[in-house]
Amino acid sequence: MFFSQAGARPRMWEASPSEHKKWVEVFKACDEENKGCLSRENFKVAVVMLFGYKPSKIEADAVMSSVDPNTSGILLKEFLDIVRKKKEAQLYRNEIRHIFTAFDRHYRGYLTLEDFKKAFKQVAPKLSERIILEVFRLHVGSRFCRKSYFRVTRRKYGK
């Protein structure tokens, strides 16, 4: 459940054969003109079909700028790579959310220093309290909790 290194990204994830087949089917369904590539709009439809949201203009621009200018859209191989990366990122975010939820034992939506210490005592009992406090302070305003709560916590714990 937990990463071996703080902040480590998950190792490369491979799609199951059935998931890979689904991605190919979505590509083919969105390639309405059977050109072997997806236009910007067709790519957006494919993302909606696979991930349940419409990509923003910024996301679509980023994807389209990475496409070979000699083609008229996103080729199947490129599409599969994009989808795999999106799936990896989704799984990583889900794992982070799962870990946070496990640490947020009182379901408050943020972690106190005490929550943080208890969690680390369970997963890394030999880690010094000083290191735990440094990690807590390093992540002020990040995914560990709301910024406003950290302001109060920083005053209370002296940073």
N, C-alpha and C positions, 0 to 999 in steps of 0.2 A: 504494500500500500504506500509506503513512504519511500522517497528517493534516498539513495545512499549518500549523496552529497547535497548540501544546501543549494537550492536554486538549480539543480541539475534538470535538464530537459529529458524527456523520455527517449529511450532508444528508438530507432526506426521502427515504425509500425507497419505491418503488412496486412492488407485486406484479405479476407477469406475469399475463396473462389466464388461463392455466391454473391458477396458484396461487390467484387470486381465485375462480375457479370451484370449486376444491377447498374453499375456506373456506365458500362458500355451500352446497355439498353437505353439509359437516360440520354446518353450522347446521341445515339441513333434516333431516338424519338424527337430530340430537339434539332437535329440536323434535317430540317424539313425539306430542303432542296437536294438532299443526298450529295452535297459537295465534299463531304469528308472533313468538314470543319464547322465550327460554331461561330456565328456572328456575335457581336456584343450582346444584342437582345436575346439571342438563343442561349447564350451562356448564362444570363440572368435567370432565365426560365429553368435551366438545368440546376442552378444553385437552389432555387425555390423548391424544386422537386426533391433534391437530395438533403437539403439542410433546413428547409422550412422558413427561409427568410429571403428577401430580395436584397442583393448586394447593393451597397451604396455606390454613388458615382465614383468616389475615390477608389473603392475596391475594384470596380469594373475598369477604371482607367489604368490601375496598376497591372491588372491581368492583361489587358489589351496591349499595353506598352511592352510587355515581356514576350509578345507573340512575334514570330518571324515575319518581318514586313513583306517578304516574298509570297506569303500565303494570304488568303482572304479571311482568315479567322483562326480559331484555336483548333489545332489538330487533335485527334483522339489521344495520342501519346501525351501531349501537353495537358490536355484536359484531365487525364488520369493522374498525372503528377500533381496538378493543382488540387484535385479532390483529395488525394492522399494526404497532402500537406494540411489541408483544411481539417481533415478528419483527425490527424495527429494533434493539431492545435486544440480542437474541440475536446479530445480525450484528455489532454494536458490540463485544460481549464476545468474540466469535470473533476479530475483528480485533486487539483488545488482546492476546488469548492468542497469536495468530500473531506479533505484534510481539515480545512477551516471549520466545517460543521462539526467534526469530531472534537476539535479544540474548543469550540464555542458551546460548552456544556449547558449553559443557561439560555441558549437560543436568543441572545441579545443582538446579534448582528455585528458584534465587535469583540475583540479579545482584550481582557485586562492583562496587566503584567502577571497577576496571580494565575489566570487561565493559562497563559503562556508558559509559566514556570511548571505548572502541573503537567501540561502536555509534554514538555521536554523531559521531565523526570520519568515519564512513562516510556518515551521512545529513545531517549539518550540519557540514561541515568548517571553516567559518568561525566557528562558535560558540566563544566563549572557554571555557577550562578552568574559570574561576571560575563561569560560568553553569552549566556541566555539574555542578559540585560542588554548587551551590545547589539545582539540580533534584533531584539524588540525595538530598541531605539533606531536602528538602521532603517527599519521598515515603517517609520512614521508616515502615515498617509498612503501606504501601499495597500495591498490586498488583505492585510491582517485586520484592519478595522477602519472606522470612520475617522477622518482627520480631526474633527472637533473633540472627540474623546481623547485622542492622543495629546492634544494641547493640555487638557486637564492632567493626564497621566504624566506628561513630561514635567509639569510643575511639581507634582506630587513626588516623583522619583528623582528629581534633580537634573534634568537635562534641558 
